[in-house]
Amino acid sequence: MIDATHDLPIRRQAKLLEVSRSNVYYLPRSASETDLAVMRRIDELHLNYPFAGARMLRDMLNREGIQIGRKHVSTLMGKMGIAAIYRKRNTSAPHPKHPVYPYLLKNLTIDRPNHVWATDITYIPMRRGFVYLVAILDWATRKVLAHRVSISMTTDFCVEALEEAIAKYGTPEIFNTDQGSQFTSADFTRVLTDNGIKISMDGKGRWVDNVFVERLWRSVKYEHVYLHAYESVTEAREQLTGYFEFYNGQRPHSSLGARTPDAAYFDSAAVKLAA
């Protein structure tokens, strides 16, 4: 269906066929075997020490016997879309022409499904290459409502995940994101405003404002991604879908009184409907 040799750009072909560009490309991002191994380790260190910049990560890697310079570490961090929390997070770099919305969650008690949803993008290592993952999360119940995998940090795969979540679960009162260009884009915010959803955005560099999504990334990586080596983008999609089914339906959460996200979400939703 998509012809890479055609005069019409792939973006336009995908739009005409109503196919996401994230599903058009099936090859993982290219990088040397050495760089992929270092990026995997940087990802682990960043999860544990999100305040560490390129210099600190260089020193940590050097102490482990990995000889690498600060500039190379910085380059790899840029590829991965990560940065220390005291700087802007490159995974979601703001766009100078996109509007930024106020943060609406300060002192707000969030204790019911569909009150607040949140989202973010993270780097996922593969055996040969890497991809990006976006997830839509219900804040109160930790339920993953939808997710998408892409080889690039474009807006379309984020919009697809958002539209799927709304189609399956209705709309939240508030949607919280960071100031990333994907989330401040007209395509993304239009879906929210068209559905009457209030938009909330974290302060610049305030990764802690989206802490529940950050905790999700820690769970998915340590419990699944780092235990497997995806051979292809297709396998990454299938495996991550399987993990989120486990995460939602079988994995108990101490913060939910040992309930699963599905139990917390649907039990609370049923109570709300009954009332």
C-alpha positions as CSV (number, residue, x, y, z in Angstrom):
1,M,0.0,0.0,0.0
2,I,2.7,2.5,0.9
3,D,5.3,3.0,-1.8
4,A,8.6,4.5,-0.7
5,T,9.6,5.1,-4.3
6,H,6.5,7.1,-5.1
7,D,6.8,10.9,-5.8
8,L,4.1,11.5,-3.1
9,P,5.7,11.8,0.4
10,I,5.2,8.9,2.7
11,R,3.5,11.3,5.2
12,R,0.9,12.2,2.5
13,Q,0.4,8.6,1.4
14,A,-0.2,7.5,5.0
15,K,-2.7,10.3,5.5
16,L,-4.6,9.4,2.4
17,L,-4.8,5.8,3.4
18,E,-5.6,6.7,7.0
19,V,-2.6,4.8,8.2
20,S,-0.4,6.1,11.0
21,R,3.2,6.8,10.0
22,S,4.3,4.9,13.1
23,N,2.9,1.8,11.5
24,V,4.4,2.4,8.1
25,Y,8.0,1.9,9.1
26,Y,8.9,-1.5,10.5
27,L,12.6,-1.3,10.9
28,P,14.1,-0.3,14.3
29,R,16.2,2.9,14.7
30,S,19.8,2.2,13.6
31,A,22.8,2.4,16.0
32,S,26.0,0.4,16.4
33,E,26.0,-2.6,18.7
34,T,28.3,-0.8,21.1
35,D,26.1,2.3,21.2
36,L,22.9,0.2,21.8
37,A,24.6,-1.5,24.8
38,V,25.6,1.9,26.2
39,M,22.2,3.4,25.6
40,R,20.6,0.4,27.4
41,R,22.8,1.1,30.4
42,I,22.1,4.9,30.2
43,D,18.4,4.2,30.3
44,E,18.8,2.1,33.5
45,L,20.9,4.7,35.1
46,H,18.5,7.5,34.1
47,L,15.6,5.6,35.7
48,N,17.5,5.4,39.0
49,Y,19.2,8.8,38.9
50,P,17.0,11.1,36.8
51,F,19.0,14.1,38.0
52,A,22.2,12.8,36.4
53,G,23.4,14.8,33.4
54,A,25.8,13.8,30.7
55,R,28.9,14.5,32.8
56,M,27.7,12.4,35.8
57,L,26.5,9.6,33.5
58,R,29.9,9.6,31.8
59,D,31.6,9.3,35.2
60,M,29.2,6.5,36.2
61,L,29.9,4.6,33.0
62,N,33.6,5.1,33.3
63,R,33.6,3.7,36.8
64,E,31.9,0.6,35.3
65,G,34.7,0.2,32.8
66,I,32.8,1.8,29.9
67,Q,35.1,4.3,28.3
68,I,33.1,7.1,26.8
69,G,33.2,10.9,26.7
70,R,30.7,13.5,27.8
71,K,29.8,14.6,24.2
72,H,29.1,11.0,23.2
73,V,26.9,10.5,26.2
74,S,25.0,13.7,25.4
75,T,24.5,12.6,21.8
76,L,23.1,9.2,22.9
77,M,20.8,10.9,25.4
78,G,19.5,13.1,22.6
79,K,18.8,10.0,20.5
80,M,17.0,8.4,23.4
81,G,15.0,11.6,24.2
82,I,16.1,11.9,27.8
83,A,17.9,14.6,29.9
84,A,18.5,15.4,33.5
85,I,15.4,16.7,35.4
86,Y,17.0,20.1,36.0
87,R,16.9,20.7,32.3
88,K,14.1,20.4,29.7
89,R,13.3,16.7,29.0
90,N,14.2,16.2,25.4
91,T,11.7,13.3,25.0
92,S,9.0,16.0,25.1
93,A,10.8,19.2,24.0
94,P,8.4,22.2,23.9
95,H,7.6,23.9,20.6
96,P,8.1,27.7,20.7
97,K,4.9,28.3,18.7
98,H,2.6,25.9,20.6
99,P,0.5,27.3,23.5
100,V,1.2,26.1,27.0
101,Y,-1.7,25.5,29.4
102,P,-1.7,26.0,33.2
103,Y,-1.1,23.3,35.7
104,L,-4.5,22.3,37.2
105,L,-3.6,19.5,39.7
106,K,-2.1,21.6,42.5
107,N,-3.8,20.5,45.8
108,L,-6.3,18.6,43.8
109,T,-7.6,15.3,45.4
110,I,-7.7,12.7,42.6
111,D,-9.4,9.5,43.8
112,R,-11.8,8.4,41.1
113,P,-11.6,7.0,37.6
114,N,-11.7,9.4,34.6
115,H,-11.0,12.4,36.9
116,V,-7.5,12.9,35.5
117,W,-5.6,11.1,32.7
118,A,-1.9,11.6,32.0
119,T,0.5,10.6,29.3
120,D,4.2,10.6,28.4
121,I,6.7,9.1,25.9
122,T,9.6,6.8,26.8
123,Y,12.6,5.1,25.1
124,I,12.4,1.3,24.6
125,P,15.6,-0.6,23.7
126,M,15.5,-3.5,21.3
127,R,18.1,-6.1,20.4
128,R,19.0,-4.1,17.3
129,G,17.7,-0.5,17.6
130,F,15.0,1.1,19.7
131,V,11.5,2.5,19.6
132,Y,9.4,5.0,21.5
133,L,6.3,4.1,23.6
134,V,3.5,6.4,24.6
135,A,0.8,5.4,27.1
136,I,-2.4,7.0,28.4
137,L,-2.9,6.4,32.1
138,D,-5.8,6.9,34.5
139,W,-4.2,8.8,37.4
140,A,-6.4,7.5,40.3
141,T,-6.4,3.8,39.3
142,R,-3.0,3.5,37.4
143,K,-4.9,1.7,34.6
144,V,-3.2,1.9,31.2
145,L,-6.0,3.0,28.9
146,A,-4.2,2.8,25.6
147,H,-0.6,2.8,24.2
148,R,1.3,3.0,20.9
149,V,4.8,2.2,19.7
150,S,6.6,4.2,17.1
151,I,10.1,4.5,15.6
152,S,9.9,8.3,15.8
153,M,8.6,10.9,18.2
154,T,5.9,12.3,15.9
155,T,2.5,13.5,17.1
156,D,0.4,11.0,15.2
157,F,1.0,7.9,17.4
158,C,0.2,10.0,20.5
159,V,-3.1,11.2,19.0
160,E,-3.9,7.6,18.0
161,A,-3.4,6.4,21.6
162,L,-5.5,9.3,23.0
163,E,-8.4,8.6,20.5
164,E,-8.4,4.9,21.4
165,A,-8.6,5.7,25.1
166,I,-11.5,8.1,24.6
167,A,-13.3,5.6,22.3
168,K,-13.0,2.8,24.9
169,Y,-13.4,4.6,28.2
170,G,-15.1,8.0,27.6
171,T,-13.5,11.2,28.6
172,P,-11.7,12.5,31.7
173,E,-12.4,15.8,33.3
174,I,-8.7,16.8,33.1
175,F,-5.8,15.6,30.9
176,N,-2.3,16.3,32.3
177,T,0.9,16.2,30.2
178,D,4.3,17.8,30.2
179,Q,5.1,20.6,27.7
180,G,6.3,18.3,25.0
181,S,5.7,19.4,21.4
182,Q,3.6,16.3,20.7
183,F,1.2,17.2,23.5
184,T,1.1,20.9,22.9
185,S,0.5,20.4,19.1
186,A,-2.8,21.5,17.6
187,D,-3.6,17.9,16.5
188,F,-3.3,16.6,20.1
189,T,-5.0,19.5,21.9
190,R,-7.8,19.6,19.4
191,V,-8.9,16.1,20.4
192,L,-9.0,17.3,24.0
193,T,-10.8,20.5,23.5
194,D,-13.3,19.0,21.0
195,N,-14.2,16.5,23.8
196,G,-14.6,19.2,26.4
197,I,-11.5,18.0,28.4
198,K,-9.6,20.5,30.5
199,I,-5.9,20.6,29.6
200,S,-3.3,20.7,32.4
201,M,0.5,20.9,31.7
202,D,3.4,20.4,34.1
203,G,5.9,23.2,34.8
204,K,9.0,23.1,32.6
205,G,11.3,20.3,33.9
206,R,8.8,19.3,36.6
207,W,9.0,15.5,35.8
208,V,7.6,14.8,39.3
209,D,4.2,16.4,38.3
210,N,3.7,13.3,36.0
211,V,5.1,10.9,38.6
212,F,2.6,8.1,38.1
213,V,3.6,7.8,34.4
214,E,7.3,7.8,35.5
215,R,6.5,4.9,37.9
216,L,4.8,3.1,35.0
217,W,7.9,3.3,32.9
218,R,10.0,1.9,35.8
219,S,7.6,-1.1,36.1
220,V,7.4,-1.8,32.4
221,K,11.1,-1.6,31.9
222,Y,12.3,-3.6,34.9
223,E,9.5,-6.2,34.8
224,H,9.5,-6.7,31.0
225,V,11.6,-4.7,28.6
226,Y,15.0,-5.4,30.3
227,L,14.1,-9.1,30.5
228,H,13.5,-9.4,26.8
229,A,15.3,-8.4,23.6
230,Y,12.7,-7.5,21.0
231,E,13.7,-8.6,17.5
232,S,11.4,-6.3,15.6
233,V,9.0,-3.4,16.0
234,T,6.1,-5.8,15.5
235,E,7.4,-8.0,18.4
236,A,7.8,-5.0,20.6
237,R,4.2,-4.0,20.0
238,E,2.9,-7.5,20.7
239,Q,5.1,-8.0,23.8
240,L,4.2,-4.7,25.3
241,T,0.5,-5.2,24.6
242,G,0.8,-8.5,26.5
243,Y,2.6,-6.8,29.4
244,F,0.0,-4.1,29.7
245,E,-2.8,-6.8,29.8
246,F,-0.9,-8.3,32.8
247,Y,-0.3,-4.9,34.3
248,N,-3.9,-3.9,34.2
249,G,-5.5,-7.3,35.0
250,Q,-3.2,-9.3,37.1
251,R,-0.5,-7.2,38.7
252,P,-1.6,-6.0,42.2
253,H,-0.5,-2.5,43.3
254,S,0.2,-1.7,47.0
255,S,-1.1,1.8,46.5
256,L,-4.4,0.3,45.4
257,G,-4.8,-1.9,48.4
258,A,-3.4,-4.9,46.5
259,R,-6.0,-4.5,43.8
260,T,-5.2,-4.5,40.1
261,P,-5.8,-1.3,38.0
262,D,-8.7,-3.0,36.3
263,A,-10.3,-3.8,39.6
264,A,-9.8,-0.3,40.9
265,Y,-11.0,1.3,37.7
266,F,-14.1,-0.8,37.0
267,D,-15.2,-1.2,40.6
268,S,-15.0,2.5,41.2
269,A,-16.7,3.2,37.9
270,A,-19.5,0.9,38.8
271,V,-20.0,2.6,42.1
272,K,-20.1,6.0,40.4
273,L,-22.7,4.7,37.9
274,A,-24.9,3.1,40.6
275,A,-24.9,6.4,42.5
